[in-house]
């Protein structure tokens, strides 16, 4: 699957190479997303690429002595100049993580906008501050699931964008921290990968991942100053106690 959507045309088939460091150990021809190769067992990196998409690397490709090895890789389509994209992925559980993006309003006299599964777009395509939740992924299970993707369209609105991921219907941070969640951010400056438990911070059922500062859209891992927990009051909170919203 590429960015959550399976490719149909043979010409669109991605290419896979097994890497040992900077050396290619084997090329894996694919048909319908399935390929076979004979090589020694061990740990490799899998390099995946396709025309019109950013390449991706899975550094934990383990080849078993017998049987099949299954990997899931999300390839993101190339962006138009000035756009950015965040791709949220996680493992077999929890079933659902949700994206929340606080978007600065171009009219600073008005409140910020919030992108989520409840409101998948802020502002119109082509207008300042446009952000769109392209794919709301649910139902992760034993074989994993689709990635959740969000696109930040040009031109950016002046201000700070804040990206977080929430464990839908969760009650504590345990499953979120154990989810193996990652967010890969594609910007005009390149790619950056954020890992739950390593980057940003977790509060309750929310992982505050990164902030983007317009107009350059430079990413910084969240801390409690740049990405305050008060943002949960707008949506994605765990519970409410009077006038207090707990993330």
C-alpha positions in Angstrom: 0.0 0.0 0.0 1.2 3.5 -0.7 0.1 6.1 1.7 -2.9 3.9 2.6 -4.0 3.2 -0.9 -3.0 0.1 -2.8 -1.5 0.5 -6.2 -3.2 -1.4 -9.1 -1.0 -0.7 -12.2 2.0 -2.9 -12.7 4.1 0.1 -13.6 3.3 1.6 -10.2 4.7 -1.4 -8.2 7.2 -0.3 -5.6 10.8 -1.6 -5.6 12.4 -3.2 -2.5 16.1 -3.7 -1.7 17.6 -5.5 1.3 20.4 -3.4 2.6 23.4 -4.3 4.9 24.7 -0.9 5.9 25.2 1.0 2.6 25.5 -2.2 0.6 22.6 -3.8 -1.3 22.4 -7.5 -0.3 19.5 -8.3 -2.6 16.8 -6.8 -4.8 13.2 -8.1 -4.3 11.0 -8.0 -7.3 7.3 -7.4 -6.4 4.0 -8.3 -8.1 0.9 -7.2 -6.3 2.9 -6.2 -3.3 4.4 -9.7 -2.9 7.9 -10.8 -3.8 10.4 -13.5 -3.0 14.2 -13.6 -2.7 16.8 -16.1 -1.6 19.3 -14.7 0.9 20.8 -15.4 4.2 18.8 -15.0 7.4 19.5 -12.0 9.6 18.6 -8.4 10.1 18.6 -6.0 7.2 17.3 -2.6 6.3 14.5 -2.5 3.7 14.7 0.3 1.2 11.4 0.9 -0.6 10.8 3.4 -3.4 8.4 4.1 -6.3 8.0 6.7 -9.0 6.3 9.8 -7.7 6.7 8.9 -4.0 9.3 9.6 -1.3 11.5 6.6 -0.6 11.2 4.9 2.8 13.5 2.8 5.0 12.5 0.1 7.5 15.6 -0.6 9.5 14.2 -3.7 11.2 13.7 -6.1 8.3 14.3 -9.5 9.8 14.6 -12.5 7.4 13.4 -15.7 9.0 15.2 -19.0 8.2 11.9 -20.4 6.7 8.5 -19.1 5.8 7.3 -15.6 4.9 8.4 -12.2 6.3 5.8 -9.4 6.2 6.6 -5.7 6.4 4.3 -2.7 6.1 5.7 0.5 4.6 3.9 3.7 3.9 5.2 5.7 0.9 4.1 9.3 0.7 3.3 11.0 -2.7 5.6 13.8 -3.6 4.3 17.1 -2.4 3.6 20.3 -4.3 6.2 23.1 -3.5 5.6 24.6 -0.1 3.4 21.8 1.2 4.1 19.5 4.2 2.7 16.1 5.2 2.6 14.1 8.5 2.1 10.3 8.4 1.1 8.6 11.7 1.8 4.9 11.9 1.6 2.4 14.8 1.6 -1.4 15.4 -1.1 -3.9 16.2 -2.8 -1.8 18.9 -4.5 0.1 20.1 -7.2 -0.2 17.4 -7.4 3.6 16.9 -5.1 6.6 17.2 -6.5 10.0 16.2 -4.7 13.0 14.7 -5.3 16.5 16.2 -3.7 19.6 14.6 -4.1 23.0 16.1 -4.0 25.4 13.1 -3.3 29.2 13.5 -6.2 31.3 12.2 -4.9 33.8 9.5 -7.2 36.3 11.2 -5.5 36.5 14.6 -8.6 38.1 16.1 -10.3 34.7 15.7 -9.7 31.4 17.5 -7.4 28.8 16.1 -8.9 25.9 14.1 -8.7 22.2 15.1 -8.3 19.4 12.5 -9.5 16.0 13.7 -11.8 13.2 12.6 -14.7 15.5 13.6 -13.5 18.3 11.3 -11.1 17.0 8.6 -10.2 20.4 7.1 -9.3 23.9 8.2 -9.8 26.7 5.7 -10.1 26.2 1.9 -7.6 24.5 -0.3 -5.2 27.1 -1.6 -5.9 29.6 1.1 -3.6 30.4 4.0 -3.6 27.9 6.8 -5.2 25.0 4.8 -4.8 21.7 6.6 -6.5 18.4 5.6 -6.8 15.0 7.3 -6.5 12.9 4.2 -7.0 9.5 5.8 -8.5 8.7 9.2 -7.2 5.2 10.0 -9.1 2.9 12.3 -9.3 -0.8 13.1 -5.7 -1.7 13.7 -5.4 -5.4 14.7 -3.0 -8.3 14.6 -1.7 -7.4 11.1 -1.4 -3.7 11.8 -3.4 -1.2 9.8 -3.3 1.8 7.4 -1.3 5.0 8.1 -3.1 8.2 9.0 -2.0 11.1 6.9 -2.4 14.9 7.2 -1.4 17.4 4.6 -0.4 21.1 5.3 -1.1 23.0 2.1 0.6 26.2 1.0 0.6 29.0 1.8 1.1 28.6 5.6 -0.7 30.8 8.0 1.5 32.9 10.2 1.8 31.3 13.6 2.4 27.9 15.2 0.9 24.6 14.1 0.8 21.9 16.8 0.4 18.2 16.0 -0.7 15.5 18.5 -2.0 12.0 18.4 -4.6 10.7 20.8 -5.6 7.1 21.9 -9.2 7.1 21.0 -11.4 6.0 24.0 -8.2 5.3 26.0 -8.1 5.7 29.8 -4.3 5.9 30.5 -1.1 6.4 28.6 0.0 2.7 28.8 -1.2 1.5 25.4 -0.2 4.7 23.7 3.4 4.4 25.0 3.4 0.7 23.9 1.9 1.3 20.5 5.3 1.9 18.7 3.7 4.9 17.1 5.8 7.1 14.8 5.1 10.2 12.9 7.1 10.9 9.7 7.0 14.6 8.7 7.7 15.6 5.1 8.5 19.3 4.7 10.4 21.4 2.1 13.4 21.0 4.3 13.3 17.2 4.2 12.0 14.2 6.3 12.0 13.9 10.0 10.7 11.0 12.2 9.2 11.3 15.6 8.9 8.3 18.0 6.4 8.0 20.9 8.3 7.8 24.2 11.3 9.5 22.7 10.2 12.7 21.0 7.7 15.2 22.3 5.8 14.1 25.5 2.8 12.0 26.5 0.1 13.4 28.8 -2.8 11.0 29.6 -4.0 9.6 26.3 -2.4 12.4 24.2 1.1 12.3 22.6 2.2 15.9 21.8 4.5 15.3 18.9 5.8 18.5 17.2 5.1 22.1 16.4 5.6 23.8 13.1 6.6 27.5 12.9 5.3 29.4 9.9 6.3 30.6 7.4 9.3 28.3 7.1 7.4 25.3 8.6 10.4 24.3 10.8 9.6 21.4 13.1 10.5 21.2 16.8 9.6 18.3 19.2 6.8 19.4 21.6 7.5 20.4 25.1 5.0 21.6 27.7 5.8 25.2 26.9 5.5 25.1 23.1 2.6 22.6 23.1 0.6 23.2 26.3 -1.9 20.7 27.7 -4.6 23.4 27.6 -5.0 22.5 23.9 -6.9 19.4 24.9 -9.9 21.6 25.9 -10.6 22.2 22.2 -10.9 18.4 21.6 -9.3 15.1 22.2 -9.4 15.2 26.0 -9.6 12.2 28.3 -12.1 13.5 30.8 -13.5 16.7 32.1 -13.6 17.8 35.8 -15.7 20.9 36.1 -14.0 23.5 34.0 -10.8 21.5 33.7 -10.1 19.3 30.7 -7.6 16.4 31.3 -5.6 15.2 28.4 
